[in-house]
Amino acid sequence: MRKATLAALIVISAATARAQTMGDVLRSVESNNMELKALQKGNEAADLETRSENTLEALSVEYSPFFDKGVKGVASSEMVVSQGFDFPTLYGARKKEGRLQREARDTEYMAARRDVLLEAKNVCLDLIHMNKQKAVLEERRLNADRLLARFQEKYDGGEATALELNKVKMERMNLEAELAQARTDRATALQRLRALNGGLQIECTDTVYPPLPAGDDGEMYDRAVSSDLTVRAAKAAVRAAEQGVKVSRQGWIPKLEVGYRRNTEGPDAVHGFLVGGSIPLFANKNKVKSAKARHAEAQLQQAEAGIKAENDARALVEEMRLLRDAAKTFDVPLMRQTLALLDKAVSDGEMSVTDFYTEADYVYRNLLAYMAIERKYHGIVADLCKNDL
């Protein structure tokens, strides 16, 4: 009894583990995706490199022994301990530049995360669409099974021809082939989802599309443009590049050096301080020009990102409107009612099998066409709302 209960619990827990909604899938992909993990590590490394570039230079220690003819051992020696550093204002400017660079990298990561999650969401939408198609195919196969049983009985009783019976068998055979293809397509989609999930098995079991966002087309357009993460990342890059120009302009400020010097000659030793500096007359010659060029590049990329975001959103909203109008031309309840009437007519002998399949196939093609429009519509909505992921 205990073993049976344990086995039942294992089966239930396994089924529960497989029952993953789209939200569960997106959270799992965010945690396990290899591309996002690599970006996180890359950003961590870049942050550490930025901080290491804004620290004091290495402490310099020099010791020079001198030897003289006729003197046993070291005749005299010199030891110098020195520390070089930049002008204090430069450390503050570089610290601000590092913070702005970190903000730019973080925003770029959020944009990459958005793209990965959007891809995963589209796979989930594909799976929902496949589930709907599979339900239609299974419904058709069930009807074919019922018709086959009826016409086999009629054929055995001499009330149906072999041609009618073979027509039903052919239809059922075709449906089995379509269901096999549907299972193959679903397996391919699950492999894509698994790859996005870091190679870990995962499945979206939703059978209905997520609710549509609130707001009309204009509001969705405004939200898509104003929240675009690619534009935000470009703006952050401009701010970092602008601060880079300010840092490079301070490159002419002399570097300072202080230290301690100790000279010995025989038993005597003298001590002193070391104060010096270096003036970068030529080292900074092209650094300002380079920083300005990078700033200009970042500004152009920001402008391009803004234009692309507006154009993409405008095109998506227009396509969404056209798909919505196209979907309104389909009367799904009427199609369902027509299929029920056709099934009754052929069962009652009021319609031939050939006419039934001709008429039913036309209705099913329209139903599948509506489902394709529905899938595309939800994909457009997902793209418009991708920055909310």
C-alpha positions as a Markdown table, in Angstrom:
| # | Residue | x | y | z |
|---|---|---|---|---|
| 1 | Met | 0.0 | 0.0 | 0.0 |
| 2 | Arg | 2.8 | 2.4 | 0.9 |
| 3 | Lys | 4.6 | 1.6 | -2.3 |
| 4 | Ala | 1.5 | 2.3 | -4.4 |
| 5 | Thr | 1.0 | 5.6 | -2.6 |
| 6 | Leu | 4.6 | 6.6 | -3.2 |
| 7 | Ala | 4.4 | 5.7 | -6.9 |
| 8 | Ala | 1.2 | 7.8 | -7.2 |
| 9 | Leu | 2.9 | 10.8 | -5.6 |
| 10 | Ile | 5.8 | 10.4 | -7.9 |
| 11 | Val | 3.5 | 10.4 | -10.9 |
| 12 | Ile | 1.6 | 13.4 | -9.6 |
| 13 | Ser | 4.7 | 15.4 | -8.9 |
| 14 | Ala | 6.2 | 14.6 | -12.3 |
| 15 | Ala | 3.0 | 15.8 | -14.0 |
| 16 | Thr | 3.0 | 19.0 | -11.9 |
| 17 | Ala | 6.7 | 19.6 | -12.8 |
| 18 | Arg | 5.8 | 19.3 | -16.5 |
| 19 | Ala | 2.8 | 21.7 | -16.2 |
| 20 | Gln | 4.6 | 24.9 | -16.7 |
| 21 | Thr | 2.9 | 28.1 | -17.8 |
| 22 | Met | 4.4 | 30.7 | -20.0 |
| 23 | Gly | 5.4 | 32.8 | -17.0 |
| 24 | Asp | 7.2 | 29.8 | -15.5 |
| 25 | Val | 9.0 | 29.2 | -18.8 |
| 26 | Leu | 10.2 | 32.8 | -19.1 |
| 27 | Arg | 11.5 | 32.8 | -15.5 |
| 28 | Ser | 13.4 | 29.6 | -16.0 |
| 29 | Val | 14.9 | 30.8 | -19.3 |
| 30 | Glu | 16.1 | 34.0 | -17.5 |
| 31 | Ser | 17.8 | 31.9 | -14.9 |
| 32 | Asn | 19.4 | 29.3 | -17.2 |
| 33 | Asn | 20.1 | 30.9 | -20.5 |
| 34 | Met | 23.8 | 30.6 | -21.3 |
| 35 | Glu | 24.0 | 33.8 | -23.3 |
| 36 | Leu | 22.6 | 35.9 | -20.4 |
| 37 | Lys | 25.0 | 34.2 | -18.0 |
| 38 | Ala | 27.9 | 35.0 | -20.2 |
| 39 | Leu | 26.9 | 38.6 | -20.5 |
| 40 | Gln | 26.6 | 38.8 | -16.7 |
| 41 | Lys | 30.1 | 37.5 | -16.2 |
| 42 | Gly | 31.4 | 39.8 | -18.9 |
| 43 | Asn | 29.9 | 42.8 | -17.2 |
| 44 | Glu | 31.4 | 41.7 | -13.9 |
| 45 | Ala | 34.8 | 41.5 | -15.5 |
| 46 | Ala | 34.4 | 44.9 | -17.2 |
| 47 | Asp | 33.4 | 46.5 | -13.8 |
| 48 | Leu | 36.5 | 45.1 | -12.1 |
| 49 | Glu | 38.7 | 46.3 | -15.0 |
| 50 | Thr | 37.2 | 49.8 | -14.8 |
| 51 | Arg | 37.9 | 49.9 | -11.0 |
| 52 | Ser | 41.4 | 48.6 | -11.4 |
| 53 | Glu | 42.2 | 51.3 | -13.9 |
| 54 | Asn | 41.3 | 54.0 | -11.4 |
| 55 | Thr | 43.6 | 52.9 | -8.5 |
| 56 | Leu | 47.0 | 54.2 | -7.5 |
| 57 | Glu | 50.0 | 53.1 | -9.5 |
| 58 | Ala | 52.2 | 50.3 | -8.2 |
| 59 | Leu | 54.7 | 51.3 | -5.4 |
| 60 | Ser | 58.2 | 51.5 | -6.8 |
| 61 | Val | 61.2 | 50.3 | -4.8 |
| 62 | Glu | 64.8 | 50.6 | -6.2 |
| 63 | Tyr | 68.0 | 49.6 | -4.6 |
| 64 | Ser | 71.4 | 50.3 | -6.2 |
| 65 | Pro | 74.6 | 49.0 | -4.6 |
| 66 | Phe | 77.9 | 50.6 | -5.7 |
| 67 | Phe | 81.3 | 49.0 | -5.6 |
| 68 | Asp | 84.7 | 50.7 | -5.6 |
| 69 | Lys | 88.2 | 49.4 | -6.2 |
| 70 | Gly | 90.0 | 48.9 | -2.9 |
| 71 | Val | 86.8 | 48.7 | -0.9 |
| 72 | Lys | 85.7 | 45.4 | 0.3 |
| 73 | Gly | 82.0 | 44.7 | -0.2 |
| 74 | Val | 79.5 | 47.6 | -1.0 |
| 75 | Ala | 81.2 | 51.0 | -1.1 |
| 76 | Ser | 77.9 | 52.9 | -1.1 |
| 77 | Ser | 74.3 | 52.3 | -1.9 |
| 78 | Glu | 71.1 | 54.1 | -2.8 |
| 79 | Met | 67.5 | 53.0 | -2.0 |
| 80 | Val | 64.5 | 54.9 | -3.5 |
| 81 | Val | 60.8 | 54.2 | -2.6 |
| 82 | Ser | 58.4 | 56.2 | -4.7 |
| 83 | Gln | 54.7 | 56.4 | -5.4 |
| 84 | Gly | 53.2 | 57.9 | -8.5 |
| 85 | Phe | 49.6 | 59.2 | -8.8 |
| 86 | Asp | 47.4 | 61.3 | -11.0 |
| 87 | Phe | 46.0 | 64.6 | -10.0 |
| 88 | Pro | 43.1 | 64.0 | -7.6 |
| 89 | Thr | 40.4 | 65.5 | -9.8 |
| 90 | Leu | 41.2 | 62.9 | -12.5 |
| 91 | Tyr | 40.3 | 60.1 | -10.1 |
| 92 | Gly | 36.8 | 61.6 | -9.5 |
| 93 | Ala | 36.2 | 62.1 | -13.3 |
| 94 | Arg | 37.3 | 58.5 | -14.0 |
| 95 | Lys | 35.1 | 57.2 | -11.2 |
| 96 | Lys | 32.0 | 58.9 | -12.7 |
| 97 | Glu | 33.0 | 57.6 | -16.2 |
| 98 | Gly | 33.1 | 54.1 | -14.7 |
| 99 | Arg | 29.7 | 54.5 | -13.1 |
| 100 | Leu | 28.2 | 55.6 | -16.4 |
| 101 | Gln | 29.9 | 52.8 | -18.3 |
| 102 | Arg | 28.4 | 50.3 | -15.8 |
| 103 | Glu | 24.9 | 51.8 | -16.4 |
| 104 | Ala | 25.4 | 51.5 | -20.1 |
| 105 | Arg | 26.4 | 47.8 | -19.8 |
| 106 | Asp | 23.5 | 47.1 | -17.4 |
| 107 | Thr | 21.0 | 48.6 | -19.9 |
| 108 | Glu | 22.6 | 46.6 | -22.8 |
| 109 | Tyr | 22.2 | 43.5 | -20.7 |
| 110 | Met | 18.5 | 44.3 | -20.1 |
| 111 | Ala | 18.1 | 44.7 | -23.9 |
| 112 | Ala | 19.7 | 41.3 | -24.5 |
| 113 | Arg | 17.6 | 39.8 | -21.8 |
| 114 | Arg | 14.5 | 41.2 | -23.4 |
| 115 | Asp | 15.4 | 39.7 | -26.8 |
| 116 | Val | 16.1 | 36.2 | -25.3 |
| 117 | Leu | 12.8 | 36.3 | -23.4 |
| 118 | Leu | 10.9 | 37.5 | -26.5 |
| 119 | Glu | 12.3 | 34.5 | -28.4 |
| 120 | Ala | 11.2 | 32.2 | -25.7 |
| 121 | Lys | 7.8 | 33.8 | -25.6 |
| 122 | Asn | 7.4 | 33.3 | -29.3 |
| 123 | Val | 8.2 | 29.6 | -29.0 |
| 124 | Cys | 5.6 | 29.4 | -26.2 |
| 125 | Leu | 3.1 | 31.1 | -28.6 |
| 126 | Asp | 4.0 | 28.6 | -31.3 |
| 127 | Leu | 3.3 | 25.8 | -28.8 |
| 128 | Ile | -0.1 | 27.2 | -27.9 |
| 129 | His | -0.9 | 27.5 | -31.6 |
| 130 | Met | 0.3 | 23.9 | -32.1 |
| 131 | Asn | -1.9 | 22.7 | -29.2 |
| 132 | Lys | -4.9 | 24.4 | -30.9 |
| 133 | Gln | -4.1 | 22.8 | -34.3 |
| 134 | Lys | -3.6 | 19.4 | -32.6 |
| 135 | Ala | -7.0 | 19.7 | -30.9 |
| 136 | Val | -8.6 | 20.4 | -34.3 |
| 137 | Leu | -6.8 | 17.4 | -35.9 |
| 138 | Glu | -7.8 | 15.1 | -33.1 |
| 139 | Glu | -11.4 | 16.3 | -33.4 |
| 140 | Arg | -11.3 | 15.5 | -37.1 |
| 141 | Arg | -9.7 | 12.1 | -36.4 |
| 142 | Leu | -12.4 | 11.4 | -33.8 |
| 143 | Asn | -15.1 | 12.3 | -36.4 |
| 144 | Ala | -13.3 | 10.1 | -38.9 |
| 145 | Asp | -13.3 | 7.2 | -36.5 |
| 146 | Arg | -17.0 | 7.5 | -35.9 |
| 147 | Leu | -17.7 | 7.8 | -39.6 |
| 148 | Leu | -15.5 | 4.8 | -40.3 |
| 149 | Ala | -17.4 | 2.7 | -37.7 |
| 150 | Arg | -20.7 | 3.7 | -39.2 |
| 151 | Phe | -19.8 | 3.2 | -42.8 |
| 152 | Gln | -18.1 | -0.1 | -42.0 |
| 153 | Glu | -21.4 | -1.2 | -40.5 |
| 154 | Lys | -23.3 | 0.2 | -43.5 |
| 155 | Tyr | -20.9 | -1.5 | -46.0 |
| 156 | Asp | -21.3 | -4.8 | -44.2 |
| 157 | Gly | -25.1 | -4.3 | -44.5 |
| 158 | Gly | -24.9 | -3.4 | -48.1 |
| 159 | Glu | -26.0 | 0.2 | -47.5 |
| 160 | Ala | -22.7 | 1.8 | -48.5 |
| 161 | Thr | -20.2 | 1.4 | -51.3 |
| 162 | Ala | -16.6 | 0.4 | -51.1 |
| 163 | Leu | -15.7 | 3.8 | -52.5 |
| 164 | Glu | -17.4 | 5.6 | -49.6 |
| 165 | Leu | -15.7 | 3.3 | -47.1 |
| 166 | Asn | -12.3 | 3.8 | -48.7 |
| 167 | Lys | -12.8 | 7.6 | -48.7 |
| 168 | Val | -13.3 | 7.5 | -44.9 |
| 169 | Lys | -10.3 | 5.3 | -44.5 |
| 170 | Met | -8.1 | 7.6 | -46.7 |
| 171 | Glu | -9.2 | 10.6 | -44.7 |
| 172 | Arg | -8.3 | 9.0 | -41.4 |
| 173 | Met | -4.9 | 8.0 | -42.9 |
| 174 | Asn | -4.2 | 11.6 | -43.9 |
| 175 | Leu | -5.2 | 12.8 | -40.4 |
| 176 | Glu | -2.8 | 10.4 | -38.8 |
| 177 | Ala | 0.0 | 11.7 | -41.1 |
| 178 | Glu | -0.9 | 15.3 | -40.2 |
| 179 | Leu | -0.9 | 14.5 | -36.5 |
| 180 | Ala | 2.5 | 12.8 | -36.8 |
| 181 | Gln | 3.8 | 16.0 | -38.5 |
| 182 | Ala | 2.3 | 18.1 | -35.7 |
| 183 | Arg | 4.1 | 16.0 | -33.1 |
| 184 | Thr | 7.4 | 16.5 | -35.0 |
| 185 | Asp | 6.8 | 20.3 | -35.1 |
| 186 | Arg | 6.1 | 20.3 | -31.4 |
| 187 | Ala | 9.2 | 18.3 | -30.6 |
| 188 | Thr | 11.3 | 20.8 | -32.7 |
| 189 | Ala | 9.8 | 23.8 | -30.8 |
| 190 | Leu | 10.5 | 22.1 | -27.5 |
| 191 | Gln | 14.1 | 21.6 | -28.5 |
| 192 | Arg | 14.4 | 25.3 | -29.3 |
| 193 | Leu | 12.9 | 26.1 | -25.9 |
| 194 | Arg | 15.4 | 23.7 | -24.3 |
| 195 | Ala | 18.3 | 25.4 | -26.0 |
| 196 | Leu | 17.1 | 28.8 | -24.7 |
| 197 | Asn | 16.8 | 27.2 | -21.2 |
| 198 | Gly | 20.5 | 26.3 | -21.0 |
| 199 | Gly | 19.9 | 22.8 | -22.3 |
| 200 | Leu | 17.5 | 21.9 | -19.5 |
| 201 | Gln | 14.2 | 20.2 | -20.4 |
| 202 | Ile | 11.2 | 22.5 | -20.2 |
| 203 | Glu | 7.7 | 22.6 | -21.7 |
| 204 | Cys | 4.9 | 25.2 | -21.9 |
| 205 | Thr | 1.6 | 23.6 | -21.2 |
| 206 | Asp | -0.6 | 26.6 | -21.8 |
| 207 | Thr | -3.5 | 26.0 | -24.2 |
| 208 | Val | -4.8 | 29.6 | -24.4 |
| 209 | Tyr | -3.0 | 32.8 | -25.4 |
| 210 | Pro | -2.1 | 35.4 | -22.7 |
| 211 | Pro | -4.5 | 38.3 | -22.2 |
| 212 | Leu | -4.1 | 41.2 | -24.4 |
| 213 | Pro | -2.6 | 44.4 | -22.9 |
| 214 | Ala | -4.9 | 47.4 | -22.0 |
| 215 | Gly | -4.9 | 50.5 | -24.2 |
| 216 | Asp | -5.6 | 51.3 | -27.8 |
| 217 | Asp | -3.2 | 51.2 | -30.7 |
| 218 | Gly | -1.9 | 54.7 | -30.1 |
| 219 | Glu | -1.1 | 54.0 | -26.4 |
| 220 | Met | 0.6 | 50.8 | -27.4 |
| 221 | Tyr | 2.7 | 52.7 | -29.9 |
| 222 | Asp | 3.7 | 55.4 | -27.4 |
| 223 | Arg | 4.6 | 52.8 | -24.8 |
| 224 | Ala | 6.7 | 50.7 | -27.2 |
| 225 | Val | 8.7 | 53.8 | -28.3 |
| 226 | Ser | 9.1 | 55.4 | -24.9 |
| 227 | Ser | 10.2 | 52.2 | -23.1 |
| 228 | Asp | 12.5 | 50.8 | -25.9 |
| 229 | Leu | 15.5 | 49.3 | -24.1 |
| 230 | Thr | 17.8 | 49.6 | -27.2 |
| 231 | Val | 17.2 | 53.4 | -27.2 |
| 232 | Arg | 17.8 | 53.6 | -23.5 |
| 233 | Ala | 21.1 | 51.6 | -23.9 |
| 234 | Ala | 22.1 | 54.0 | -26.6 |
| 235 | Lys | 21.4 | 57.0 | -24.4 |
| 236 | Ala | 23.4 | 55.5 | -21.6 |
| 237 | Ala | 26.3 | 54.9 | -24.0 |
| 238 | Val | 26.2 | 58.6 | -25.1 |
| 239 | Arg | 26.4 | 59.7 | -21.4 |
| 240 | Ala | 29.4 | 57.5 | -20.8 |
| 241 | Ala | 31.1 | 58.7 | -24.0 |
| 242 | Glu | 30.5 | 62.3 | -23.0 |
| 243 | Gln | 32.2 | 61.7 | -19.7 |
| 244 | Gly | 35.0 | 60.0 | -21.5 |
| 245 | Val | 35.7 | 63.2 | -23.4 |
| 246 | Lys | 35.9 | 65.1 | -20.1 |
| 247 | Val | 38.3 | 62.6 | -18.7 |
| 248 | Ser | 40.5 | 62.8 | -21.8 |
| 249 | Arg | 40.6 | 66.5 | -21.6 |
| 250 | Gln | 42.3 | 66.2 | -18.2 |
| 251 | Gly | 45.1 | 64.1 | -19.7 |
| 252 | Trp | 47.4 | 67.1 | -19.9 |
| 253 | Ile | 47.5 | 67.5 | -16.1 |
| 254 | Pro | 51.0 | 66.4 | -14.8 |
| 255 | Lys | 51.3 | 63.1 | -13.0 |
| 256 | Leu | 52.9 | 63.5 | -9.5 |
| 257 | Glu | 55.4 | 61.4 | -7.7 |
| 258 | Val | 56.6 | 61.4 | -4.1 |
| 259 | Gly | 58.9 | 59.1 | -2.3 |
| 260 | Tyr | 61.8 | 58.5 | 0.1 |
| 261 | Arg | 65.5 | 58.3 | -0.8 |
| 262 | Arg | 68.3 | 56.9 | 1.3 |
| 263 | Asn | 72.0 | 57.1 | 0.3 |
| 264 | Thr | 74.8 | 55.4 | 2.2 |
| 265 | Glu | 78.6 | 55.7 | 1.9 |
| 266 | Gly | 80.6 | 53.7 | 4.3 |
| 267 | Pro | 79.1 | 53.9 | 7.8 |
| 268 | Asp | 77.2 | 57.1 | 7.1 |
| 269 | Ala | 73.7 | 57.4 | 5.6 |
| 270 | Val | 71.7 | 60.4 | 4.4 |
| 271 | His | 67.9 | 60.5 | 4.0 |
| 272 | Gly | 65.7 | 62.7 | 1.9 |
| 273 | Phe | 62.3 | 63.0 | 0.1 |
| 274 | Leu | 61.6 | 62.6 | -3.5 |
| 275 | Val | 59.2 | 64.9 | -5.3 |
| 276 | Gly | 58.6 | 64.9 | -9.0 |
| 277 | Gly | 56.2 | 64.7 | -11.8 |
| 278 | Ser | 55.8 | 64.1 | -15.5 |
| 279 | Ile | 54.1 | 66.3 | -18.0 |
| 280 | Pro | 52.3 | 64.4 | -20.9 |
| 281 | Leu | 53.1 | 66.9 | -23.7 |
| 282 | Phe | 52.6 | 64.4 | -26.5 |
| 283 | Ala | 50.9 | 61.3 | -24.9 |
| 284 | Asn | 47.5 | 63.0 | -24.8 |
| 285 | Lys | 47.7 | 64.4 | -28.3 |
| 286 | Asn | 45.1 | 62.2 | -30.0 |
| 287 | Lys | 43.2 | 60.9 | -27.0 |
| 288 | Val | 40.8 | 63.9 | -26.9 |
| 289 | Lys | 40.1 | 63.5 | -30.6 |
| 290 | Ser | 39.5 | 59.8 | -30.2 |
| 291 | Ala | 37.1 | 60.4 | -27.3 |
| 292 | Lys | 35.2 | 63.0 | -29.3 |
| 293 | Ala | 34.9 | 60.6 | -32.2 |
| 294 | Arg | 33.5 | 57.9 | -30.0 |
| 295 | His | 31.0 | 60.4 | -28.5 |
| 296 | Ala | 29.9 | 61.3 | -32.0 |
| 297 | Glu | 29.5 | 57.7 | -32.9 |
| 298 | Ala | 27.4 | 57.1 | -29.8 |
| 299 | Gln | 25.1 | 60.0 | -30.6 |
| 300 | Leu | 24.6 | 58.7 | -34.2 |
| 301 | Gln | 23.8 | 55.2 | -32.8 |
| 302 | Gln | 21.3 | 56.8 | -30.4 |
| 303 | Ala | 19.6 | 58.6 | -33.3 |
| 304 | Glu | 19.5 | 55.5 | -35.4 |
| 305 | Ala | 18.0 | 53.5 | -32.5 |
| 306 | Gly | 15.3 | 56.1 | -32.0 |
| 307 | Ile | 14.3 | 56.1 | -35.6 |
| 308 | Lys | 14.3 | 52.3 | -35.8 |
| 309 | Ala | 12.2 | 52.1 | -32.6 |
| 310 | Glu | 9.6 | 54.5 | -34.1 |
| 311 | Asn | 9.5 | 52.8 | -37.5 |
| 312 | Asp | 9.3 | 49.3 | -36.1 |
| 313 | Ala | 6.5 | 50.3 | -33.6 |
| 314 | Arg | 4.6 | 52.1 | -36.4 |
| 315 | Ala | 4.8 | 49.0 | -38.7 |
| 316 | Leu | 3.8 | 46.6 | -35.9 |
| 317 | Val | 0.8 | 48.7 | -35.0 |
| 318 | Glu | -0.4 | 48.8 | -38.6 |
| 319 | Glu | 0.1 | 45.1 | -39.0 |
| 320 | Met | -1.7 | 44.5 | -35.8 |
| 321 | Arg | -4.7 | 46.5 | -37.1 |
| 322 | Leu | -4.8 | 44.7 | -40.4 |
| 323 | Leu | -4.7 | 41.3 | -38.6 |
| 324 | Arg | -7.4 | 42.3 | -36.2 |
| 325 | Asp | -9.6 | 43.3 | -39.2 |
| 326 | Ala | -8.8 | 40.0 | -40.9 |
| 327 | Ala | -9.7 | 38.0 | -37.8 |
| 328 | Lys | -13.1 | 39.8 | -37.6 |
| 329 | Thr | -14.1 | 38.3 | -41.0 |
| 330 | Phe | -14.1 | 34.8 | -39.5 |
| 331 | Asp | -17.2 | 33.6 | -37.6 |
| 332 | Val | -15.8 | 30.8 | -35.5 |
| 333 | Pro | -19.2 | 29.8 | -33.9 |
| 334 | Leu | -20.7 | 29.6 | -37.4 |
| 335 | Met | -17.9 | 27.3 | -38.5 |
| 336 | Arg | -18.4 | 25.1 | -35.5 |
| 337 | Gln | -22.2 | 25.0 | -36.1 |
| 338 | Thr | -21.6 | 24.2 | -39.8 |
| 339 | Leu | -19.4 | 21.2 | -38.9 |
| 340 | Ala | -22.0 | 19.8 | -36.5 |
| 341 | Leu | -24.7 | 20.1 | -39.2 |
| 342 | Leu | -22.4 | 18.4 | -41.8 |
| 343 | Asp | -21.7 | 15.6 | -39.4 |
| 344 | Lys | -25.4 | 15.1 | -38.8 |
| 345 | Ala | -26.2 | 15.2 | -42.5 |
| 346 | Val | -23.7 | 12.5 | -43.5 |
| 347 | Ser | -24.7 | 10.3 | -40.5 |
| 348 | Asp | -28.4 | 10.5 | -41.5 |
| 349 | Gly | -27.6 | 9.7 | -45.1 |
| 350 | Glu | -28.6 | 13.1 | -46.4 |
| 351 | Met | -25.1 | 13.8 | -47.8 |
| 352 | Ser | -22.6 | 11.7 | -49.5 |
| 353 | Val | -19.1 | 11.1 | -47.9 |
| 354 | Thr | -17.4 | 12.8 | -50.8 |
| 355 | Asp | -19.6 | 15.9 | -50.4 |
| 356 | Phe | -19.1 | 15.8 | -46.6 |
| 357 | Tyr | -15.3 | 15.8 | -46.8 |
| 358 | Thr | -15.3 | 18.5 | -49.5 |
| 359 | Glu | -17.5 | 20.8 | -47.4 |
| 360 | Ala | -15.9 | 19.9 | -44.0 |
| 361 | Asp | -12.4 | 20.4 | -45.4 |
| 362 | Tyr | -13.3 | 23.9 | -46.6 |
| 363 | Val | -14.6 | 24.8 | -43.1 |
| 364 | Tyr | -11.5 | 23.3 | -41.4 |
| 365 | Arg | -9.2 | 25.2 | -43.7 |
| 366 | Asn | -10.9 | 28.4 | -42.7 |
| 367 | Leu | -10.7 | 27.5 | -39.0 |
| 368 | Leu | -7.0 | 26.8 | -39.4 |
| 369 | Ala | -6.5 | 30.1 | -41.3 |
| 370 | Tyr | -8.2 | 31.9 | -38.4 |
| 371 | Met | -5.9 | 30.2 | -36.0 |
| 372 | Ala | -2.8 | 31.3 | -38.0 |
| 373 | Ile | -4.0 | 34.9 | -38.0 |
| 374 | Glu | -4.6 | 34.6 | -34.2 |
| 375 | Arg | -1.1 | 33.3 | -33.7 |
| 376 | Lys | 0.4 | 36.1 | -35.8 |
| 377 | Tyr | -1.6 | 38.7 | -34.0 |
| 378 | His | -0.4 | 37.6 | -30.6 |
| 379 | Gly | 3.2 | 37.5 | -31.9 |
| 380 | Ile | 2.8 | 41.2 | -33.0 |
| 381 | Val | 1.5 | 42.1 | -29.6 |
| 382 | Ala | 4.4 | 40.3 | -27.9 |
| 383 | Asp | 6.8 | 42.3 | -30.1 |
| 384 | Leu | 5.2 | 45.6 | -29.3 |
| 385 | Cys | 5.2 | 44.8 | -25.6 |
| 386 | Lys | 8.7 | 43.2 | -25.5 |
| 387 | Asn | 10.1 | 45.9 | -23.2 |
| 388 | Asp | 7.7 | 44.9 | -20.5 |
| 389 | Leu | 9.2 | 41.4 | -20.2 |
